[in-house]
């Protein structure tokens, strides 16, 4: 009989050879036990000293090669010991998980087929018991079956034995990816064929609509095998992409040829409006562009646009200005194929300051004048916006990329111009908590502060211009308002974390405004926008008002990056001046005064200035939070030189007595009830 003190567990202990050894223990000592049989630490130490020479035993599971290690002696001892248990006891033993995985799963992962057979045949392990598989590329973790794991790990013999034992070949991962689909992604062709022969469903997509064919575009041979087995070459994923789109993105010309040969629809556009030709041009694959133009039916305009977009990729991705100008000249020549009826560009009537007021050439002579690098860079941006539209992801990505290049060369204003324009375009889409929009405004505010810090240190002469700061701040406030509405509507893509980011960014912009050299009118414009923001009364994750957040030192780090120092007396003063509620409470009924006192240790002098500012502007020292603490008690516990009666009225004292002694106050005027309640 087993007692609680000697409960049997399954452990995987690392030894000097970095094995995972299968042992049972009581949490303190390595021990194998069955009635009067004991194999203890002394035996384990003996194992350490023994030089071994084969890896037949399945639990020698490690990423390190173990060709010079033999654990057959240990395996025979282990099997002999486990044989003394009943089959049900063995099953329970091998069902125990270490780090999320049972022995069967670990053995499958590392291809220990002998141990897989032993643990299935002799220990009746659960064939479908799931474990945790970590994807090496992105370190994502998925809950999958042993068969899924071994299929992805390319352990053919293990897959065979699992199938013979009756494993479900279609048991999906937590993202609904089947073993065959995931094996396709790894190009484990032999395993894919084995699974298909044993009934694997090659038509079943994952949660994102990704199919086996999409996962196989890196291998034209595997794609052809699947097509011959009946997969649909025109199946779309959730973003409207065909396998053809994926093959083009990866630059797989042979797969592109194959898919077109079997009837893939090259005209299909994904959610971004990209068909096969446009995708190839945007990715810069000249050979695929040429093949599609030579072997599919395309209009002359489509060919022109393809060459023009191809040139934009050469500029930004390949840094090949000569190559870009070459394909642009080819596109221009195509425009004048019919000299009497040329295909002219449809250009905007007004120039864009973000593009240095550059205009696209309309004929070959004007194109020959495009020589200066800056002008070439602007041409790439202009072409994308004209062909793709202002809201296409590649249009705004191009703006962000070129802006970053300018910032790296310390041409900060050019970066501001492009990033601000990208922010305007992404903001126009009306998706306030869209990650691309969040990323853009975050990058812009960070850039503002880097410019300001370098200006103050004398490292640059470029100032943050008022017009840029106020325009970005106005858009940011609109974005905050839109985010509030999304949270109220409980939109599935709206998170309080993203909204909190917006609030913090707004405080960093207010802090920036306090440091800029502004005239009276410019200061008034900024305060007007701050007042508009304060009127919305946006709240953080824990119900904090902007005033709460402005006294919090954690705000200095936004998305784990330092933006500007907080707490900030200047921000507190601006918020109060613009109408912030001095006694607003968060979810725990803390006021900004409560928080200011709590954070005194971070910067005593700065915070005492904030403390005085809050008190002078009517902050109640006798309001109680949900923990029964008043700001006054916190002040006294910190030993701060604050005299209570200077900040308490007779009305406050009376309300505190009423709440402390639970005196009924039903007959007082309704306007006083809330005032009384906040004092206890």
Beta strands, then each sheet from edge to edge (+ up, - down):
strand 1: 11-14
strand 2: 20-23
strand 3: 32-34
strand 4: 37-39
strand 5: 131-134
strand 6: 141-144
strand 7: 557-558
strand 8: 561-562
sheet 1: 1+ 2-
sheet 2: 3+ 4-
sheet 3: 5+ 6-
sheet 4: 7+ 8-
end
